[in-house]
């Protein structure tokens, strides 16, 4: 026979630990999620043209090579480099905008 007291104690212990997940922790998780969403969005926007261009060039080959200007190839590569530059700026802005009155 299963000891129902032990099962109920385990279930109630888990629910109490979930209740102890306070608003401060939720706010911190929300801030971190927001920053990661911004970083991911910048990464996606900056690197997508580069990868799409290279993917297209892999299928098109020499036929498309003459129709793409050299400056566009360089621009797509530099957009990727700009993505790496934006990461410290985004994290820095996150730390600057964070004030003690918002950190409950």
Backbone atoms as SQL, in Angstrom:
CREATE TABLE atoms (id INTEGER PRIMARY KEY, chain TEXT, resi INTEGER, resn TEXT, atom TEXT, x REAL, y REAL, z REAL);
INSERT INTO atoms VALUES
  (1, 'A', 1, 'UNK', 'N', 0.841, -1.179, 0.000),
  (2, 'A', 1, 'UNK', 'CA', 0.000, 0.000, 0.000),
  (3, 'A', 1, 'UNK', 'C', 0.885, 1.241, 0.000),
  (4, 'A', 2, 'UNK', 'N', 0.487, 2.227, -0.767),
  (5, 'A', 2, 'UNK', 'CA', 1.257, 3.469, -0.888),
  (6, 'A', 2, 'UNK', 'C', 0.976, 4.352, 0.315),
  (7, 'A', 3, 'UNK', 'N', 2.006, 4.974, 0.814),
  (8, 'A', 3, 'UNK', 'CA', 1.873, 5.882, 1.947),
  (9, 'A', 3, 'UNK', 'C', 1.396, 7.234, 1.413),
  (10, 'A', 4, 'UNK', 'N', 0.095, 7.518, 1.530),
  (11, 'A', 4, 'UNK', 'CA', -0.481, 8.740, 0.983),
  (12, 'A', 4, 'UNK', 'C', -0.026, 9.989, 1.733),
  (13, 'A', 5, 'UNK', 'N', 0.318, 9.856, 2.986),
  (14, 'A', 5, 'UNK', 'CA', 0.800, 11.000, 3.753),
  (15, 'A', 5, 'UNK', 'C', 2.113, 11.511, 3.165),
  (16, 'A', 6, 'UNK', 'N', 2.983, 10.589, 2.807),
  (17, 'A', 6, 'UNK', 'CA', 4.264, 10.967, 2.220),
  (18, 'A', 6, 'UNK', 'C', 4.052, 11.632, 0.862),
  (19, 'A', 7, 'UNK', 'N', 3.146, 11.117, 0.069),
  (20, 'A', 7, 'UNK', 'CA', 2.856, 11.692, -1.235),
  (21, 'A', 7, 'UNK', 'C', 2.286, 13.094, -1.090),
  (22, 'A', 8, 'UNK', 'N', 1.326, 13.285, -0.178),
  (23, 'A', 8, 'UNK', 'CA', 0.723, 14.597, 0.032),
  (24, 'A', 8, 'UNK', 'C', 1.748, 15.590, 0.579),
  (25, 'A', 9, 'UNK', 'N', 2.629, 15.141, 1.440),
  (26, 'A', 9, 'UNK', 'CA', 3.665, 16.016, 1.976),
  (27, 'A', 9, 'UNK', 'C', 4.604, 16.451, 0.857),
  (28, 'A', 10, 'UNK', 'N', 4.967, 15.542, -0.014),
  (29, 'A', 10, 'UNK', 'CA', 5.843, 15.876, -1.134),
  (30, 'A', 10, 'UNK', 'C', 5.168, 16.872, -2.063),
  (31, 'A', 11, 'UNK', 'N', 3.908, 16.659, -2.374),
  (32, 'A', 11, 'UNK', 'CA', 3.176, 17.570, -3.261),
  (33, 'A', 11, 'UNK', 'C', 3.034, 18.942, -2.616),
  (34, 'A', 12, 'UNK', 'N', 2.688, 18.996, -1.341),
  (35, 'A', 12, 'UNK', 'CA', 2.531, 20.296, -0.688),
  (36, 'A', 12, 'UNK', 'C', 3.873, 21.007, -0.552),
  (37, 'A', 13, 'UNK', 'N', 4.952, 20.268, -0.366),
  (38, 'A', 13, 'UNK', 'CA', 6.285, 20.870, -0.304),
  (39, 'A', 13, 'UNK', 'C', 6.658, 21.518, -1.619),
  (40, 'A', 14, 'UNK', 'N', 6.313, 20.867, -2.719),
  (41, 'A', 14, 'UNK', 'CA', 6.592, 21.439, -4.035),
  (42, 'A', 14, 'UNK', 'C', 5.764, 22.692, -4.268),
  (43, 'A', 15, 'UNK', 'N', 4.513, 22.673, -3.865),
  (44, 'A', 15, 'UNK', 'CA', 3.670, 23.847, -4.086),
  (45, 'A', 15, 'UNK', 'C', 4.149, 25.023, -3.245),
  (46, 'A', 16, 'UNK', 'N', 4.647, 24.752, -2.053),
  (47, 'A', 16, 'UNK', 'CA', 5.177, 25.836, -1.233),
  (48, 'A', 16, 'UNK', 'C', 6.432, 26.434, -1.859),
  (49, 'A', 17, 'UNK', 'N', 7.269, 25.596, -2.454),
  (50, 'A', 17, 'UNK', 'CA', 8.468, 26.136, -3.083),
  (51, 'A', 17, 'UNK', 'C', 8.109, 26.950, -4.321),
  (52, 'A', 18, 'UNK', 'N', 7.034, 26.607, -5.002),
  (53, 'A', 18, 'UNK', 'CA', 6.598, 27.391, -6.143),
  (54, 'A', 18, 'UNK', 'C', 6.029, 28.729, -5.698),
  (55, 'A', 19, 'UNK', 'N', 5.338, 28.742, -4.565),
  (56, 'A', 19, 'UNK', 'CA', 4.776, 29.988, -4.051),
  (57, 'A', 19, 'UNK', 'C', 5.891, 30.942, -3.639),
  (58, 'A', 20, 'UNK', 'N', 7.007, 30.398, -3.200),
  (59, 'A', 20, 'UNK', 'CA', 8.111, 31.228, -2.743),
  (60, 'A', 20, 'UNK', 'C', 8.851, 31.903, -3.896),
  (61, 'A', 21, 'UNK', 'N', 8.501, 31.573, -5.114),
  (62, 'A', 21, 'UNK', 'CA', 9.072, 32.232, -6.286),
  (63, 'A', 21, 'UNK', 'C', 8.485, 33.635, -6.335),
  (64, 'A', 22, 'UNK', 'N', 9.196, 34.608, -5.813),
  (65, 'A', 22, 'UNK', 'CA', 8.647, 35.934, -5.539),
  (66, 'A', 22, 'UNK', 'C', 8.573, 36.811, -6.780),
  (67, 'A', 23, 'UNK', 'N', 7.946, 37.954, -6.588),
  (68, 'A', 23, 'UNK', 'CA', 7.825, 38.930, -7.664),
  (69, 'A', 23, 'UNK', 'C', 9.185, 39.457, -8.114),
  (70, 'A', 24, 'UNK', 'N', 10.135, 39.573, -7.200),
  (71, 'A', 24, 'UNK', 'CA', 11.468, 40.048, -7.557),
  (72, 'A', 24, 'UNK', 'C', 12.128, 39.092, -8.537),
  (73, 'A', 25, 'UNK', 'N', 12.011, 37.818, -8.264),
  (74, 'A', 25, 'UNK', 'CA', 12.603, 36.829, -9.159),
  (75, 'A', 25, 'UNK', 'C', 11.907, 36.841, -10.516),
  (76, 'A', 26, 'UNK', 'N', 10.601, 37.029, -10.514),
  (77, 'A', 26, 'UNK', 'CA', 9.869, 37.109, -11.773),
  (78, 'A', 26, 'UNK', 'C', 10.271, 38.344, -12.568),
  (79, 'A', 27, 'UNK', 'N', 10.452, 39.457, -11.873),
  (80, 'A', 27, 'UNK', 'CA', 10.873, 40.689, -12.553),
  (81, 'A', 27, 'UNK', 'C', 12.268, 40.531, -13.139),
  (82, 'A', 28, 'UNK', 'N', 13.162, 39.890, -12.395),
  (83, 'A', 28, 'UNK', 'CA', 14.514, 39.650, -12.890),
  (84, 'A', 28, 'UNK', 'C', 14.491, 38.754, -14.118),
  (85, 'A', 29, 'UNK', 'N', 13.680, 37.707, -14.065),
  (86, 'A', 29, 'UNK', 'CA', 13.555, 36.815, -15.222),
  (87, 'A', 29, 'UNK', 'C', 12.984, 37.563, -16.426),
  (88, 'A', 30, 'UNK', 'N', 12.041, 38.441, -16.172),
  (89, 'A', 30, 'UNK', 'CA', 11.427, 39.214, -17.263),
  (90, 'A', 30, 'UNK', 'C', 12.456, 40.133, -17.912),
  (91, 'A', 31, 'UNK', 'N', 13.277, 40.806, -17.094),
  (92, 'A', 31, 'UNK', 'CA', 14.310, 41.692, -17.628),
  (93, 'A', 31, 'UNK', 'C', 15.327, 40.915, -18.459),
  (94, 'A', 32, 'UNK', 'N', 15.746, 39.776, -17.933),
  (95, 'A', 32, 'UNK', 'CA', 16.730, 38.966, -18.657),
  (96, 'A', 32, 'UNK', 'C', 16.155, 38.465, -19.976),
  (97, 'A', 33, 'UNK', 'N', 14.894, 38.081, -19.966),
  (98, 'A', 33, 'UNK', 'CA', 14.241, 37.621, -21.192),
  (99, 'A', 33, 'UNK', 'C', 14.159, 38.739, -22.217),
  (100, 'A', 34, 'UNK', 'N', 13.854, 39.926, -21.752),
  (101, 'A', 34, 'UNK', 'CA', 13.758, 41.079, -22.655),
  (102, 'A', 34, 'UNK', 'C', 15.117, 41.396, -23.294),
  (103, 'A', 35, 'UNK', 'N', 16.176, 41.383, -22.491),
  (104, 'A', 35, 'UNK', 'CA', 17.511, 41.677, -23.017),
  (105, 'A', 35, 'UNK', 'C', 17.926, 40.607, -24.024),
  (106, 'A', 36, 'UNK', 'N', 17.675, 39.340, -23.708),
  (107, 'A', 36, 'UNK', 'CA', 18.027, 38.278, -24.640),
  (108, 'A', 36, 'UNK', 'C', 17.228, 38.370, -25.929),
  (109, 'A', 37, 'UNK', 'N', 15.983, 38.791, -25.834),
  (110, 'A', 37, 'UNK', 'CA', 15.171, 38.965, -27.038),
  (111, 'A', 37, 'UNK', 'C', 15.743, 40.070, -27.924),
  (112, 'A', 38, 'UNK', 'N', 16.198, 41.151, -27.316),
  (113, 'A', 38, 'UNK', 'CA', 16.797, 42.248, -28.088),
  (114, 'A', 38, 'UNK', 'C', 18.107, 41.798, -28.730),
  (115, 'A', 39, 'UNK', 'N', 18.939, 41.085, -27.969),
  (116, 'A', 39, 'UNK', 'CA', 20.216, 40.598, -28.505),
  (117, 'A', 39, 'UNK', 'C', 19.974, 39.625, -29.652),
  (118, 'A', 40, 'UNK', 'N', 19.033, 38.703, -29.476),
  (119, 'A', 40, 'UNK', 'CA', 18.738, 37.743, -30.538),
  (120, 'A', 40, 'UNK', 'C', 18.183, 38.443, -31.781),
  (121, 'A', 41, 'UNK', 'N', 17.311, 39.411, -31.582),
  (122, 'A', 41, 'UNK', 'CA', 16.740, 40.139, -32.720),
  (123, 'A', 41, 'UNK', 'C', 17.823, 40.864, -33.511),
  (124, 'A', 42, 'UNK', 'N', 18.731, 41.522, -32.809),
  (125, 'A', 42, 'UNK', 'CA', 19.833, 42.207, -33.496),
  (126, 'A', 42, 'UNK', 'C', 20.710, 41.208, -34.245),
  (127, 'A', 43, 'UNK', 'N', 21.000, 40.079, -33.613),
  (128, 'A', 43, 'UNK', 'CA', 21.797, 39.043, -34.271),
  (129, 'A', 43, 'UNK', 'C', 21.097, 38.562, -35.535),
  (130, 'A', 44, 'UNK', 'N', 19.817, 38.301, -35.434),
  (131, 'A', 44, 'UNK', 'CA', 19.054, 37.782, -36.571),
  (132, 'A', 44, 'UNK', 'C', 19.009, 38.794, -37.719),
  (133, 'A', 45, 'UNK', 'N', 18.723, 40.052, -37.383),
  (134, 'A', 45, 'UNK', 'CA', 18.612, 41.089, -38.416),
  (135, 'A', 45, 'UNK', 'C', 19.971, 41.336, -39.086),
  (136, 'A', 46, 'UNK', 'N', 21.035, 41.295, -38.316),
  (137, 'A', 46, 'UNK', 'CA', 22.353, 41.607, -38.878),
  (138, 'A', 46, 'UNK', 'C', 22.948, 40.451, -39.689),
  (139, 'A', 47, 'UNK', 'N', 22.741, 39.206, -39.261),
  (140, 'A', 47, 'UNK', 'CA', 23.384, 38.085, -39.945),
  (141, 'A', 47, 'UNK', 'C', 22.533, 37.453, -41.037),
  (142, 'A', 48, 'UNK', 'N', 21.229, 37.652, -41.029),
  (143, 'A', 48, 'UNK', 'CA', 20.366, 37.017, -42.034),
  (144, 'A', 48, 'UNK', 'C', 20.733, 37.406, -43.465),
  (145, 'A', 49, 'UNK', 'N', 20.969, 38.680, -43.792),
  (146, 'A', 49, 'UNK', 'CA', 21.341, 39.001, -45.179),
  (147, 'A', 49, 'UNK', 'C', 22.617, 38.287, -45.622),
  (148, 'A', 50, 'UNK', 'N', 23.591, 38.192, -44.736),
  (149, 'A', 50, 'UNK', 'CA', 24.851, 37.533, -45.068),
  (150, 'A', 50, 'UNK', 'C', 24.620, 36.059, -45.398),
  (151, 'A', 51, 'UNK', 'N', 23.877, 35.363, -44.550),
  (152, 'A', 51, 'UNK', 'CA', 23.654, 33.936, -44.779),
  (153, 'A', 51, 'UNK', 'C', 22.740, 33.679, -45.971),
  (154, 'A', 52, 'UNK', 'N', 21.746, 34.512, -46.162),
  (155, 'A', 52, 'UNK', 'CA', 20.892, 34.353, -47.344),
  (156, 'A', 52, 'UNK', 'C', 21.682, 34.585, -48.636),
  (157, 'A', 53, 'UNK', 'N', 22.532, 35.576, -48.607),
  (158, 'A', 53, 'UNK', 'CA', 23.374, 35.858, -49.777),
  (159, 'A', 53, 'UNK', 'C', 24.285, 34.675, -50.074),
  (160, 'A', 54, 'UNK', 'N', 24.964, 34.160, -49.055),
  (161, 'A', 54, 'UNK', 'CA', 25.873, 33.030, -49.270),
  (162, 'A', 54, 'UNK', 'C', 25.125, 31.773, -49.686),
  (163, 'A', 55, 'UNK', 'N', 23.950, 31.557, -49.129),
  (164, 'A', 55, 'UNK', 'CA', 23.129, 30.404, -49.505),
  (165, 'A', 55, 'UNK', 'C', 22.711, 30.522, -50.973),
  (166, 'A', 56, 'UNK', 'N', 22.289, 31.706, -51.375),
  (167, 'A', 56, 'UNK', 'CA', 21.885, 31.942, -52.762),
  (168, 'A', 56, 'UNK', 'C', 23.074, 31.782, -53.708),
  (169, 'A', 57, 'UNK', 'N', 24.217, 32.305, -53.318),
  (170, 'A', 57, 'UNK', 'CA', 25.413, 32.185, -54.157),
  (171, 'A', 57, 'UNK', 'C', 25.850, 30.730, -54.301),
  (172, 'A', 58, 'UNK', 'N', 25.585, 29.916, -53.291),
  (173, 'A', 58, 'UNK', 'CA', 25.919, 28.498, -53.380),
  (174, 'A', 58, 'UNK', 'C', 25.104, 27.796, -54.453),
  (175, 'A', 59, 'UNK', 'N', 23.859, 28.186, -54.637),
  (176, 'A', 59, 'UNK', 'CA', 23.012, 27.581, -55.668),
  (177, 'A', 59, 'UNK', 'C', 23.194, 28.247, -57.030),
  (178, 'A', 60, 'UNK', 'N', 23.376, 29.546, -57.012),
  (179, 'A', 60, 'UNK', 'CA', 23.437, 30.318, -58.257),
  (180, 'A', 60, 'UNK', 'C', 24.827, 30.258, -58.883),
  (181, 'A', 61, 'UNK', 'N', 25.834, 30.324, -58.053),
  (182, 'A', 61, 'UNK', 'CA', 27.208, 30.232, -58.536),
  (183, 'A', 61, 'UNK', 'C', 27.634, 31.419, -59.377),
  (184, 'A', 62, 'UNK', 'N', 28.313, 31.128, -60.476),
  (185, 'A', 62, 'UNK', 'CA', 28.886, 32.167, -61.342),
  (186, 'A', 62, 'UNK', 'C', 27.820, 32.972, -62.089),
  (187, 'A', 63, 'UNK', 'N', 26.639, 32.392, -62.264),
  (188, 'A', 63, 'UNK', 'CA', 25.579, 33.126, -62.977),
  (189, 'A', 63, 'UNK', 'C', 25.175, 34.387, -62.225),
  (190, 'A', 64, 'UNK', 'N', 25.128, 34.324, -60.891),
  (191, 'A', 64, 'UNK', 'CA', 24.700, 35.481, -60.088),
  (192, 'A', 64, 'UNK', 'C', 25.863, 36.377, -59.685),
  (193, 'A', 65, 'UNK', 'N', 27.065, 35.879, -59.858),
  (194, 'A', 65, 'UNK', 'CA', 28.233, 36.618, -59.375),
  (195, 'A', 65, 'UNK', 'C', 28.369, 37.982, -60.040),
  (196, 'A', 66, 'UNK', 'N', 28.055, 38.080, -61.308),
  (197, 'A', 66, 'UNK', 'CA', 28.225, 39.360, -62.018),
  (198, 'A', 66, 'UNK', 'C', 27.091, 40.340, -61.717),
  (199, 'A', 67, 'UNK', 'N', 25.927, 39.828, -61.275),
  (200, 'A', 67, 'UNK', 'CA', 24.791, 40.724, -61.033),
  (201, 'A', 67, 'UNK', 'C', 24.803, 41.346, -59.636),
  (202, 'A', 68, 'UNK', 'N', 25.628, 40.831, -58.728),
  (203, 'A', 68, 'UNK', 'CA', 25.699, 41.355, -57.358),
  (204, 'A', 68, 'UNK', 'C', 26.883, 42.319, -57.267),
  (205, 'A', 69, 'UNK', 'N', 26.628, 43.565, -56.880),
  (206, 'A', 69, 'UNK', 'CA', 27.747, 44.507, -56.749),
  (207, 'A', 69, 'UNK', 'C', 28.654, 44.125, -55.574),
  (208, 'A', 70, 'UNK', 'N', 29.904, 44.465, -55.713),
  (209, 'A', 70, 'UNK', 'CA', 30.894, 44.125, -54.683),
  (210, 'A', 70, 'UNK', 'C', 30.577, 44.801, -53.354),
  (211, 'A', 71, 'UNK', 'N', 30.025, 46.021, -53.403),
  (212, 'A', 71, 'UNK', 'CA', 29.712, 46.733, -52.161),
  (213, 'A', 71, 'UNK', 'C', 28.627, 46.011, -51.360),
  (214, 'A', 72, 'UNK', 'N', 27.707, 45.304, -52.027),
  (215, 'A', 72, 'UNK', 'CA', 26.650, 44.577, -51.316),
  (216, 'A', 72, 'UNK', 'C', 27.238, 43.406, -50.531),
  (217, 'A', 73, 'UNK', 'N', 28.191, 42.717, -51.134),
  (218, 'A', 73, 'UNK', 'CA', 28.856, 41.611, -50.439),
  (219, 'A', 73, 'UNK', 'C', 29.558, 42.119, -49.193),
  (220, 'A', 74, 'UNK', 'N', 30.249, 43.213, -49.328),
  (221, 'A', 74, 'UNK', 'CA', 30.952, 43.808, -48.192),
  (222, 'A', 74, 'UNK', 'C', 29.960, 44.305, -47.132),
  (223, 'A', 75, 'UNK', 'N', 28.859, 44.894, -47.573),
  (224, 'A', 75, 'UNK', 'CA', 27.844, 45.396, -46.648),
  (225, 'A', 75, 'UNK', 'C', 27.249, 44.264, -45.803),
  (226, 'A', 76, 'UNK', 'N', 26.942, 43.141, -46.429),
  (227, 'A', 76, 'UNK', 'CA', 26.370, 42.012, -45.697),
  (228, 'A', 76, 'UNK', 'C', 27.347, 41.471, -44.658),
  (229, 'A', 77, 'UNK', 'N', 28.627, 41.429, -45.016),
  (230, 'A', 77, 'UNK', 'CA', 29.638, 40.967, -44.068),
  (231, 'A', 77, 'UNK', 'C', 29.769, 41.943, -42.901),
  (232, 'A', 78, 'UNK', 'N', 29.790, 43.242, -43.202),
  (233, 'A', 78, 'UNK', 'CA', 29.932, 44.234, -42.147),
  (234, 'A', 78, 'UNK', 'C', 28.704, 44.306, -41.241),
  (235, 'A', 79, 'UNK', 'N', 27.537, 43.984, -41.761),
  (236, 'A', 79, 'UNK', 'CA', 26.350, 43.900, -40.895),
  (237, 'A', 79, 'UNK', 'C', 26.550, 42.837, -39.822),
  (238, 'A', 80, 'UNK', 'N', 27.161, 41.733, -40.193),
  (239, 'A', 80, 'UNK', 'CA', 27.475, 40.694, -39.209),
  (240, 'A', 80, 'UNK', 'C', 28.448, 41.177, -38.156),
  (241, 'A', 81, 'UNK', 'N', 29.460, 41.931, -38.601),
  (242, 'A', 81, 'UNK', 'CA', 30.416, 42.483, -37.630),
  (243, 'A', 81, 'UNK', 'C', 29.744, 43.496, -36.714),
  (244, 'A', 82, 'UNK', 'N', 28.820, 44.252, -37.253),
  (245, 'A', 82, 'UNK', 'CA', 28.087, 45.230, -36.436),
  (246, 'A', 82, 'UNK', 'C', 27.278, 44.524, -35.352),
  (247, 'A', 83, 'UNK', 'N', 26.784, 43.338, -35.661),
  (248, 'A', 83, 'UNK', 'CA', 26.054, 42.560, -34.660),
  (249, 'A', 83, 'UNK', 'C', 26.931, 42.294, -33.441),
  (250, 'A', 84, 'UNK', 'N', 28.182, 41.948, -33.675),
  (251, 'A', 84, 'UNK', 'CA', 29.103, 41.704, -32.564),
  (252, 'A', 84, 'UNK', 'C', 29.397, 42.977, -31.792),
  (253, 'A', 85, 'UNK', 'N', 29.352, 44.107, -32.463),
  (254, 'A', 85, 'UNK', 'CA', 29.572, 45.388, -31.799),
  (255, 'A', 85, 'UNK', 'C', 28.360, 45.789, -30.965),
  (256, 'A', 86, 'UNK', 'N', 27.178, 45.419, -31.419),
  (257, 'A', 86, 'UNK', 'CA', 25.956, 45.810, -30.709),
  (258, 'A', 86, 'UNK', 'C', 25.769, 45.082, -29.379),
  (259, 'A', 87, 'UNK', 'N', 26.273, 43.861, -29.262),
  (260, 'A', 87, 'UNK', 'CA', 26.066, 43.095, -28.029),
  (261, 'A', 87, 'UNK', 'C', 26.549, 43.822, -26.777),
  (262, 'A', 88, 'UNK', 'N', 27.803, 44.296, -26.706),
  (263, 'A', 88, 'UNK', 'CA', 28.212, 45.005, -25.492),
  (264, 'A', 88, 'UNK', 'C', 27.438, 46.301, -25.268),
  (265, 'A', 89, 'UNK', 'N', 27.019, 46.940, -26.374),
  (266, 'A', 89, 'UNK', 'CA', 26.248, 48.174, -26.232),
  (267, 'A', 89, 'UNK', 'C', 24.888, 47.868, -25.617),
  (268, 'A', 90, 'UNK', 'N', 24.249, 46.803, -26.084),
  (269, 'A', 90, 'UNK', 'CA', 22.935, 46.428, -25.548),
  (270, 'A', 90, 'UNK', 'C', 23.043, 46.067, -24.072),
  (271, 'A', 91, 'UNK', 'N', 24.025, 45.235, -23.731),
  (272, 'A', 91, 'UNK', 'CA', 24.192, 44.855, -22.322),
  (273, 'A', 91, 'UNK', 'C', 24.551, 46.059, -21.464),
  (274, 'A', 92, 'UNK', 'N', 25.367, 46.969, -22.009),
  (275, 'A', 92, 'UNK', 'CA', 25.718, 48.192, -21.274),
  (276, 'A', 92, 'UNK', 'C', 24.509, 49.071, -21.035),
  (277, 'A', 93, 'UNK', 'N', 23.674, 49.230, -22.048),
  (278, 'A', 93, 'UNK', 'CA', 22.444, 50.018, -21.883),
  (279, 'A', 93, 'UNK', 'C', 21.529, 49.371, -20.846),
  (280, 'A', 94, 'UNK', 'N', 21.485, 48.060, -20.833),
  (281, 'A', 94, 'UNK', 'CA', 20.668, 47.353, -19.852),
  (282, 'A', 94, 'UNK', 'C', 21.149, 47.664, -18.440),
  (283, 'A', 95, 'UNK', 'N', 22.456, 47.689, -18.244),
  (284, 'A', 95, 'UNK', 'CA', 22.989, 47.980, -16.910),
  (285, 'A', 95, 'UNK', 'C', 22.806, 49.445, -16.538),
  (286, 'A', 96, 'UNK', 'N', 22.926, 50.348, -17.512),
  (287, 'A', 96, 'UNK', 'CA', 22.752, 51.783, -17.228),
  (288, 'A', 96, 'UNK', 'C', 21.295, 52.101, -16.896),
  (289, 'A', 97, 'UNK', 'N', 20.379, 51.511, -17.658),
  (290, 'A', 97, 'UNK', 'CA', 18.960, 51.800, -17.446),
  (291, 'A', 97, 'UNK', 'C', 18.402, 51.146, -16.191),
  (292, 'A', 98, 'UNK', 'N', 19.102, 50.165, -15.673),
  (293, 'A', 98, 'UNK', 'CA', 18.645, 49.502, -14.464),
  (294, 'A', 98, 'UNK', 'C', 18.948, 50.388, -13.271),
  (295, 'A', 99, 'UNK', 'N', 17.935, 50.784, -12.559),
  (296, 'A', 99, 'UNK', 'CA', 18.117, 51.660, -11.400),
  (297, 'A', 99, 'UNK', 'C', 17.735, 50.904, -10.139),
  (298, 'A', 100, 'UNK', 'N', 18.261, 51.322, -8.985),
  (299, 'A', 100, 'UNK', 'CA', 17.948, 50.619, -7.733),
  (300, 'A', 100, 'UNK', 'C', 16.456, 50.649, -7.389),
  (301, 'A', 101, 'UNK', 'N', 15.741, 51.685, -7.798),
  (302, 'A', 101, 'UNK', 'CA', 14.316, 51.732, -7.460),
  (303, 'A', 101, 'UNK', 'C', 13.504, 50.689, -8.213),
  (304, 'A', 102, 'UNK', 'N', 14.059, 50.195, -9.346),
  (305, 'A', 102, 'UNK', 'CA', 13.370, 49.152, -10.089),
  (306, 'A', 102, 'UNK', 'C', 13.744, 47.767, -9.615),
  (307, 'A', 103, 'UNK', 'N', 14.821, 47.645, -8.861),
  (308, 'A', 103, 'UNK', 'CA', 15.247, 46.343, -8.351),
  (309, 'A', 103, 'UNK', 'C', 14.675, 46.131, -6.959),
  (310, 'A', 104, 'UNK', 'N', 13.496, 45.650, -6.887),
  (311, 'A', 104, 'UNK', 'CA', 12.833, 45.441, -5.605),
  (312, 'A', 104, 'UNK', 'C', 13.535, 44.392, -4.819);
